[in-house]
Every structure is written in C-alpha cells, then in structure tokens.
Amino acid sequence: MAAPKHLCIPLLSLLVLLLAYWFHHVEKDTLQDRLDTVLSSLLQAEQKVGLDAERPPRIAIGFGGCLDIIVDGVALMQEASIEPSYNPVHHNFIETETQLAESFAYFFPPGAASERYVSNETLFGKLVDASKRLSEMRSALGGNAPVMANRLAAEGCDVLLGGRLSTEEMSVLSERITENHGAVDLVSFSEKNKGHHTQKYIVHSDSHNPMIDSLEDFKSQLEGFDPDLVVIGGLQMMDSFPFKSGQREARLQALQEMLLSVDQEIGCHFEMASFVEQDLMRDLLQYVIPYSDSLGMNEQELPNLLSLIKGGNITVLSDPYPRVASILDQMRELYELLRFKEPQRGQRQLTRLHVHTLAFQAMMVTKGSMWKNTMSATAKASLTANRHVCGSSRIDTRKAKLIMDDSFSVSREVGSQRIPFQESRPVSCWEEETYEICLAPVLVCTEVFQTAGGGDNISAAGLVLQI
C-alpha cells in the first residue's frame, strides 16, 4: 500500500539529511586518507638518506642566544595594561607603549612574522613582569644559533655553538653540542596568536647579541673543530640597535674576516631573518652574503632582500600566503643577482637557496655543487615544520591540513609548465638551466604548540641531509 501523501515530505527531508551525513563522512574519510598518504610518502622520502654513524656531520653555528618567553600576544598586552591600537604603524624599533601597540596592530592582521628591538628597558621589564602573571606563559630555548644547534644535534650532527648563553639555556642544550663559555642573562618574547594561526611577533632588549661578542672565541675554536659546514644567523639582533659610529661595521668586518678564514671546501650558510634597517641590510650584502654558499629565508625575507638589491629599498610587509609560482620566480631572480661573474678574494658563488613558507618548502641547488640529497632534504624540512609547530616528533594527520594548491605553475610566465600535486609523490623535483628545484607541501599543524623558532628548526633540518 502506498505511503500517505502527508508523510512524503518528512521522508524526503530525512533522506536528504542521511545523504548529507553520508557524503560528509565520505569526504572526511577521503581527506584523511589523502593526508595519511602524503605523510607516508614524505616519511619515505626523508628516510631514503641516512647519516654516517661513524662520522656524523660536523656543523659550527653562531650567533646569538636567549631565553624565549612564549605568551599569547593579546593576553600579554591586556595583562600589561597596554591599550590596543586601531592605528597600525610600522616602527623600526620600539620605545613607547603606543609604538608597541601600533607595531603589533601592523603585523597582527596579515599574519606576518616580525622581530623588533625594544630600546626602553622599563617597558621591556613591564612585559617580563606581566608575562609571569599569565597562566599559559612558558619558556623555551631562544636565539637562532642555539635553536638550530639543538635541532642539528637532535638529527644526529656534532655541533660547535658560538653564543653567550644563560645558565638556563646551557642546561637544555644537547650533549652533542660544544658551546662557548660564558653565561649571561638574556630574554626575548615570542607573542603568538591563539588557534591555527602561526604568526609570531618577537620583541627583545639585548645588548650582548648585537655585538656578536662570542665571535672571537668561536673563531678560535673553528679550526680545531674541523666542520663540514659553518652556519651564521642571529644578525637581526643588530637591527635598529643604537651602535656608536662605526661600531656595527667593525663587528661585521670581523665576521667577514672569520668567513674568509674558512676553507672554500667547507660550506657556509647564512640564515636570514626579519630585517627592517636598510643600512644593516646593505652591510650584510657587503660583509656576509657574498661569503655564503647557501641562504635560508621565509616568504617575507625573500622579497625584502630582492627589493633591496633591485631598488635600494626594503619591503617590510609582503604576502604571507604567496603562490608557488611567485616564490619560484623570486628565487630565480635572487639566484641570478647574487651569482658573481668575477668573484673577488674569498667570495663564494651562491649554490643553494631554501625558502620556507607556511604552505610549502622550496629548495634551489646548483647542479654539481656540494649540496646533495635535495629531494630528501626538502621532505625533511617539510616534516620538521609540522613537528616543531605541533610540538611532537610524531605527526598526527588529524591535527594537520594541506593548504597548497592541487597543482602549481613553475613560473608566472604565460604558458609555464603546471605540475599536479600527487599524494604518493608529494615532493616535486625538476631541473632548469644550471640548477635543480625541489618543492614539498607542508602538513600544516592545526593545533599550534609553538611558532617561535620554526624557521630555525626547518632550515637546520633541511641542511642535515645535504652536507
């Protein structure tokens, strides 16, 4: 017997709901399967290459070091009774509460990373005191060199660390790390958003690291350490610091002399950071970058450096979520601009670029250069991004997402090749002219544990398999 007509509409509605429920779960299961396949494939790519257990890579790294206080930025501003600003303004350094609020408002909405020097010690002390009253406050190893050193050691390298560290920092260094002697008390802030956003806004008030005061001790230990690679970072601590006339240039000249003393057979990597002072950037282009085989940077630092070289100006704020084609074009342009036609005494040809973004990792390596295993290194960098931000060596795909497109163009030029994303082969590698490019998606962590030090961990992990 046919169902009464008045029952048809409720039955139809129930059927629609059941179908919607079913499709939702099918879609969810399909997405989960896709993430699991990507993870499995990235792990296989990472594990294709192992380290020599008898002679692990030896890496010397400087400079800088501090204790990071990690808090939610909005909560800290409220606890310190600093009024929020609705007038976003860029400041090279922070001197007043108003400038702090304006700078925070400038970088917070777009999700761009930044690091600023606080010249007002009273204000910085107020932030320290306020942070201690926050229940979610925690501290961690800070500074480019110590963070990279701990990652390199965790991956199996033997490390020489150049930097003046606090007693607390020294206590959490790996046993595989040999450090300069001499403890100082340093602190910086990493203020992050809540939720899935991976922004970091760092402020510091430090008079030791801008002077690179561990340089001479580090240089004296280099030769005896016999490194395979020398890594330089932490120079953003010089940005907007009140040096006396000629003081910064003198310290950078001393660093240049150290780099000149490194055998050309030993690689040199320079890790970029958030720079806003044009004079400092120009000094780096004179004293540091020409003596580096390899550069590491993020999606903000790449256009910043490129803009300075091309037009003499820096780009403080760039697209925090750039397309693959845009990054690749910028990498090609930077690579060509930094290649010497006739290198001067001790200058090195740039042979490696690593750009890390929220969505993907990109590496460009000169064919026939010292850098090897680019595909596996790119996969390791990608996996390390998730491991660090989620705070776990084991990656849980239920706490991850892919935000890279299903396919990407290798350039913005019309008619450029388009590469489809394949879950079973997520690392795409191809050759162009004199170099090879590898690109890997990031399983973006959706339950953020820590963003500070992300770039340092990613860059360090990417170097491990390439020397």
C-alpha positions as MATLAB code, in Angstrom:
seq = 'MAAPKHLCIPLLSLLVLLLAYWFHHVEKDTLQDRLDTVLSSLLQAEQKVGLDAERPPRIAIGFGGCLDIIVDGVALMQEASIEPSYNPVHHNFIETETQLAESFAYFFPPGAASERYVSNETLFGKLVDASKRLSEMRSALGGNAPVMANRLAAEGCDVLLGGRLSTEEMSVLSERITENHGAVDLVSFSEKNKGHHTQKYIVHSDSHNPMIDSLEDFKSQLEGFDPDLVVIGGLQMMDSFPFKSGQREARLQALQEMLLSVDQEIGCHFEMASFVEQDLMRDLLQYVIPYSDSLGMNEQELPNLLSLIKGGNITVLSDPYPRVASILDQMRELYELLRFKEPQRGQRQLTRLHVHTLAFQAMMVTKGSMWKNTMSATAKASLTANRHVCGSSRIDTRKAKLIMDDSFSVSREVGSQRIPFQESRPVSCWEEETYEICLAPVLVCTEVFQTAGGGDNISAAGLVLQI';
ca = [
       0.000    0.000    0.000;
       1.361    3.483   -0.922;
       2.531    5.765    1.872;
       0.143    8.587    2.777;
       0.969   11.825    0.935;
       1.483   13.766    4.176;
       4.465   11.501    5.013;
       6.370   12.159    1.744;
       7.915   15.499    2.693;
       9.276   14.331    6.110;
      10.656   11.139    4.498;
      12.297   13.168    1.745;
      13.844   15.525    4.306;
      15.168   12.571    6.304;
      16.663   11.058    3.156;
      18.435   14.362    2.322;
      19.846   14.559    5.847;
      21.070   10.950    5.693;
      22.709   11.561    2.321;
      24.359   14.776    3.568;
      25.642   12.905    6.653;
      26.970   10.093    4.476;
      28.683   12.440    1.996;
      30.226   14.419    4.874;
      31.807   11.296    6.331;
      32.922   10.007    2.939;
      34.549   13.361    2.215;
      36.158   13.423    5.662;
      37.484    9.878    5.248;
      38.810   10.706    1.771;
      40.617   13.792    3.073;
      42.078   11.797    5.962;
      43.273    9.085    3.575;
      44.889   11.771    1.433;
      46.753   13.287    4.385;
      47.893    9.836    5.520;
      49.227    9.069    2.032;
      51.100   12.398    1.886;
      52.634   11.786    5.322;
      53.687    8.232    4.451;
      55.258    9.412    1.200;
      57.113   12.314    2.854;
      58.478    9.948    5.512;
      59.712    7.567    2.832;
      61.428   10.439    1.021;
      63.056   11.637    4.257;
      64.275    8.144    5.152;
      65.912    7.458    1.779;
      69.081    9.054    3.113;
      70.754    8.382    6.442;
      73.709    9.898    8.285;
      77.108    8.260    8.568;
      77.113    6.834   12.094;
      80.911    6.605   12.176;
      81.445   10.202   11.070;
      78.298   12.309   11.668;
      78.164   15.761   10.042;
      80.098   18.385   11.978;
      78.462   21.816   11.954;
      79.709   25.046   13.539;
      76.964   27.605   14.155;
      76.757   31.158   15.552;
      75.436   33.562   16.838;
      73.021   34.763   19.453;
      71.116   33.132   22.233;
      68.398   33.984   24.716;
      65.549   32.578   26.747;
      62.241   32.873   24.902;
      59.132   33.728   26.926;
      56.201   32.481   24.872;
      52.801   34.030   25.516;
      49.615   34.939   23.690;
      50.198   38.453   22.371;
      46.718   39.828   23.037;
      46.674   38.400   26.564;
      50.063   39.945   27.328;
      49.008   43.381   26.108;
      45.904   43.203   28.285;
      47.834   41.996   31.343;
      50.383   44.805   30.909;
      47.502   47.334   30.574;
      48.714   48.448   27.162;
      45.823   49.934   25.222;
      45.229   48.315   21.821;
      45.851   50.488   18.792;
      43.496   50.846   15.847;
      46.181   52.791   14.011;
      48.632   50.232   12.574;
      52.070   51.817   12.127;
      55.430   50.287   11.241;
      58.272   51.145   13.632;
      61.908   50.101   13.173;
      62.288   49.813   16.944;
      60.009   50.141   19.977;
      60.424   52.948   22.516;
      56.919   53.527   23.911;
      53.775   51.564   24.738;
      51.973   53.344   21.905;
      54.616   52.255   19.407;
      54.377   48.672   20.660;
      50.590   48.672   20.214;
      50.836   50.266   16.767;
      53.525   47.838   15.616;
      51.565   44.874   16.943;
      48.475   46.090   15.070;
      50.536   46.486   11.894;
      51.795   42.885   11.752;
      48.954   41.052   13.534;
      46.095   41.162   10.955;
      48.065   39.891    7.930;
      49.762   37.169    9.996;
      53.292   38.314    9.145;
      56.261   37.403   11.339;
      58.349   40.218   12.786;
      61.080   40.928   15.328;
      61.747   44.312   16.952;
      64.269   45.784   19.387;
      62.808   47.475   22.491;
      65.058   50.397   23.455;
      63.021   51.172   26.596;
      64.262   48.822   29.334;
      61.446   49.876   31.692;
      58.831   48.875   29.107;
      60.570   45.580   28.455;
      60.707   44.872   32.190;
      56.990   45.596   32.396;
      56.349   42.981   29.696;
      58.501   40.442   31.539;
      56.606   41.006   34.794;
      53.224   40.820   33.041;
      54.159   37.587   31.272;
      54.921   35.889   34.588;
      51.337   36.510   35.710;
      49.859   34.677   32.702;
      48.900   31.094   33.380;
      49.750   29.972   29.815;
      53.227   31.515   29.830;
      56.094   29.139   29.148;
      59.779   29.497   28.332;
      61.948   27.810   25.727;
      65.412   27.894   24.237;
      65.719   31.016   22.074;
      68.040   32.661   19.586;
      68.859   31.412   16.093;
      72.103   29.616   16.883;
      71.037   27.618   19.969;
      67.699   26.626   18.385;
      69.356   25.497   15.156;
      72.111   23.775   17.148;
      69.643   21.726   19.176;
      67.789   20.683   16.009;
      71.034   19.708   14.262;
      72.092   17.710   17.320;
      68.688   16.016   17.535;
      69.111   14.938   13.909;
      72.481   13.324   14.701;
      75.063   16.058   13.972;
      78.002   17.106   16.150;
      77.777   20.856   16.738;
      80.031   23.729   17.793;
      77.871   26.581   19.089;
      79.025   30.194   19.182;
      76.979   32.372   21.511;
      76.781   33.795   25.007;
      74.078   31.752   26.712;
      72.247   31.994   30.002;
      72.762   29.272   32.594;
      69.216   28.069   31.976;
      69.853   27.798   28.247;
      73.005   25.782   28.742;
      71.074   23.276   30.810;
      68.803   22.331   27.892;
      71.484   22.010   25.210;
      72.114   18.596   23.695;
      75.204   16.667   24.793;
      76.290   16.686   21.146;
      76.845   20.463   21.349;
      80.129   22.130   22.299;
      79.421   25.725   23.357;
      81.464   28.850   24.032;
      81.996   29.506   27.714;
      80.492   32.487   29.490;
      76.918   32.880   30.710;
      74.747   35.990   30.517;
      71.103   36.680   31.342;
      69.056   37.333   28.207;
      65.357   37.210   27.450;
      63.095   37.813   24.451;
      59.371   37.499   23.806;
      57.529   35.483   21.226;
      53.928   36.616   21.184;
      51.666   34.351   19.159;
      48.032   34.170   18.193;
      45.687   31.552   19.520;
      44.220   28.903   17.258;
      45.561   27.782   13.919;
      47.390   30.971   13.031;
      51.185   30.619   13.059;
      52.155   34.266   13.367;
      54.919   35.345   15.714;
      55.744   38.836   16.932;
      59.083   38.923   18.771;
      60.484   41.745   20.893;
      63.862   41.815   22.643;
      66.036   44.180   24.652;
      69.557   42.806   24.383;
      72.974   44.477   24.387;
      75.137   41.325   24.040;
      73.996   39.611   20.855;
      74.049   42.774   18.669;
      77.787   42.988   19.381;
      78.385   39.343   18.308;
      80.552   39.190   21.418;
      81.209   35.447   21.082;
      82.786   35.855   17.617;
      86.442   35.746   18.642;
      86.034   32.663   20.851;
      84.041   30.943   18.116;
      86.710   31.706   15.503;
      89.484   30.342   17.734;
      87.641   27.026   18.090;
      86.688   26.614   14.428;
      89.901   25.145   13.057;
      90.206   22.519   15.769;
      86.562   21.534   15.340;
      87.064   20.684   11.635;
      83.489   21.464   10.493;
      81.754   20.308    7.315;
      79.559   23.395    7.406;
      79.567   26.841    9.054;
      76.181   28.439    9.754;
      75.697   32.135   10.533;
      72.472   33.531   11.998;
      71.169   35.912   14.638;
      72.391   39.075   12.896;
      68.891   40.595   13.043;
      69.768   41.406   16.662;
      71.840   44.244   15.167;
      68.750   45.733   13.529;
      67.954   49.247   14.849;
      70.354   48.785   17.783;
      71.934   52.077   18.998;
      75.546   51.410   17.976;
      78.245   54.042   18.279;
      79.531   55.417   14.981;
      81.354   52.699   13.018;
      80.801   50.076   15.713;
      78.466   47.799   13.735;
      80.604   47.942   10.596;
      83.661   46.971   12.649;
      81.918   43.901   14.053;
      80.672   42.851   10.615;
      84.165   43.304    9.193;
      85.452   40.985   11.930;
      82.770   38.454   10.936;
      83.800   38.826    7.288;
      87.405   38.035    8.232;
      86.236   34.924   10.040;
      84.298   33.781    6.966;
      87.354   34.445    4.809;
      89.363   32.151    7.081;
      87.008   29.219    6.393;
      88.333   26.808    3.771;
      86.441   27.055    0.477;
      85.775   23.311    0.627;
      83.661   23.905    3.760;
      80.139   25.192    3.087;
      78.856   28.446    4.597;
      75.125   29.019    5.201;
      73.560   32.347    6.211;
      70.138   32.251    7.841;
      68.139   35.388    7.111;
      65.608   36.949    9.494;
      63.302   39.931    9.847;
      65.414   42.980    8.916;
      63.947   46.492    8.645;
      67.036   48.727    8.726;
      68.251   49.372    5.185;
      71.799   50.276    6.222;
      72.186   46.955    8.027;
      70.849   45.058    5.010;
      73.357   46.841    2.782;
      76.129   45.898    5.221;
      75.034   42.264    5.044;
      75.194   42.447    1.248;
      78.783   43.633    1.611;
      80.185   41.659    4.539;
      78.197   38.394    4.852;
      76.088   37.310    1.871;
      78.960   37.302   -0.674;
      80.819   34.834    1.554;
      77.904   32.386    1.842;
      77.241   29.389   -0.418;
      73.737   28.928    0.954;
      70.894   31.201    2.114;
      67.769   30.326    4.133;
      64.738   32.617    4.448;
      60.941   32.799    4.615;
      58.298   34.303    2.338;
      58.724   37.754    3.936;
      62.516   37.840    3.870;
      62.845   36.760    0.217;
      61.054   39.771   -1.354;
      62.654   42.026    1.273;
      66.173   41.091    0.156;
      65.234   41.087   -3.517;
      63.688   44.558   -3.281;
      66.795   45.992   -1.628;
      69.128   44.575   -4.287;
      66.950   45.748   -7.179;
      65.721   49.112   -5.981;
      67.607   50.064   -2.865;
      64.530   49.780   -0.642;
      63.223   47.059    1.617;
      59.740   45.565    1.692;
      58.636   45.404    5.328;
      55.357   43.568    4.707;
      54.793   41.032    1.913;
      52.123   38.483    1.048;
      52.116   35.955    3.943;
      50.468   33.323    1.720;
      52.292   33.588   -1.632;
      51.645   31.348   -4.632;
      54.297   28.799   -5.562;
      54.972   30.438   -8.938;
      55.658   33.819   -7.282;
      58.182   32.343   -4.845;
      59.945   30.350   -7.568;
      60.273   33.420   -9.796;
      61.690   35.440   -6.896;
      64.154   32.641   -6.081;
      65.371   32.518   -9.693;
      65.829   36.275   -9.776;
      67.697   36.388   -6.463;
      69.878   33.450   -7.506;
      70.949   35.233  -10.695;
      71.516   38.577   -8.959;
      73.775   37.046   -6.315;
      75.916   34.997   -8.708;
      79.296   36.648   -9.328;
      80.697   36.936  -12.826;
      84.156   37.539  -11.354;
      84.305   36.735   -7.590;
      86.735   38.791   -5.509;
      89.070   37.371   -2.853;
      87.306   34.762   -0.761;
      83.865   35.375   -2.231;
      81.667   32.339   -2.818;
      79.181   31.550   -5.544;
      75.655   31.115   -4.194;
      74.748   27.470   -4.860;
      71.770   26.877   -2.550;
      68.542   28.721   -1.685;
      65.961   27.390    0.778;
      62.682   29.276    1.186;
      60.231   28.081    3.812;
      56.589   29.151    3.793;
      53.545   28.063    5.757;
      52.248   26.000    2.816;
      55.400   24.573    1.230;
      59.188   24.216    1.220;
      61.251   25.162   -1.848;
      64.943   24.435   -2.464;
      67.096   25.537   -5.389;
      70.518   23.874   -5.677;
      73.229   24.332   -8.309;
      73.959   21.184  -10.317;
      77.291   19.624   -9.413;
      77.671   21.656   -6.202;
      78.494   20.295   -2.752;
      74.813   20.078   -1.794;
      73.301   16.612   -2.172;
      70.040   14.728   -1.498;
      67.854   17.748   -2.284;
      64.622   15.751   -2.557;
      65.066   14.068    0.838;
      66.213   17.339    2.431;
      63.099   19.147    1.188;
      60.903   16.384    2.622;
      62.698   16.585    5.985;
      62.250   20.364    6.098;
      58.541   19.947    5.395;
      58.062   17.319    8.103;
      60.067   19.376   10.600;
      57.694   22.309   10.111;
      54.827   20.198   11.477;
      56.909   18.521   14.187;
      58.085   21.832   15.615;
      54.823   23.771   15.460;
      52.782   20.860   16.852;
      55.475   20.102   19.452;
      55.723   16.392   18.661;
      58.175   14.219   16.732;
      55.224   12.044   15.721;
      52.981   13.683   13.127;
      49.228   13.268   13.639;
      47.356   13.921   10.394;
      44.165   14.536   12.400;
      45.913   17.732   13.546;
      47.097   18.780   10.093;
      45.855   20.211    6.828;
      47.173   20.935    3.348;
      46.813   24.485    2.072;
      48.986   24.161   -1.035;
      47.049   24.067   -4.313;
      46.292   20.784   -6.103;
      48.633   21.925   -8.875;
      51.071   24.768   -9.350;
      52.792   26.643  -12.163;
      56.584   26.700  -12.091;
      56.501   30.394  -13.100;
      54.127   33.319  -13.541;
      55.146   33.480  -17.209;
      52.328   32.665  -19.630;
      52.454   29.068  -20.827;
      54.635   27.851  -17.953;
      54.592   24.179  -17.038;
      51.974   23.169  -14.477;
      52.811   20.382  -12.037;
      49.974   18.377  -10.451;
      50.146   17.519   -6.768;
      50.463   13.758   -6.225;
      49.791   12.341   -2.762;
      52.039    9.317   -3.385;
      54.897   11.525   -4.689;
      54.443   14.840   -2.873;
      57.993   16.140   -3.431;
      58.268   17.565   -6.942;
      61.791   17.965   -8.375;
      62.913   19.205  -11.792;
      65.973   20.705  -13.478;
      66.364   24.140  -15.041;
      69.475   25.566  -16.661;
      72.238   25.294  -14.020;
      70.164   24.250  -11.024;
      67.648   21.762   -9.623;
      64.461   22.772   -7.799;
      62.559   20.634   -5.289;
      59.252   21.591   -3.698;
      57.287   19.829   -0.954;
      53.919   20.597    0.669;
      53.726   21.198    4.410;
      51.267   19.293    6.575;
      50.256   22.479    8.365;
      49.745   21.954   12.100;
      46.224   22.924   13.194;
      46.841   22.653   16.959;
      49.709   25.082   17.457;
      52.133   24.412   20.302;
      54.944   26.793   19.326;
      55.740   29.038   16.365;
      58.902   30.723   17.685;
      61.985   29.055   16.247;
      60.031   27.478   13.415;
      62.232   28.818   10.633;
      65.406   27.884   12.510;
      64.265   24.295   13.026;
      63.124   23.968    9.411;
      66.332   25.398    7.936;
      68.555   23.316   10.209;
      66.724   20.114    9.320;
      66.976   20.948    5.628;
      70.760   21.266    5.886;
      71.356   17.957    7.694;
      70.985   15.691    4.664;
      72.758   17.995    2.202;
      76.338   18.012    3.512;
];
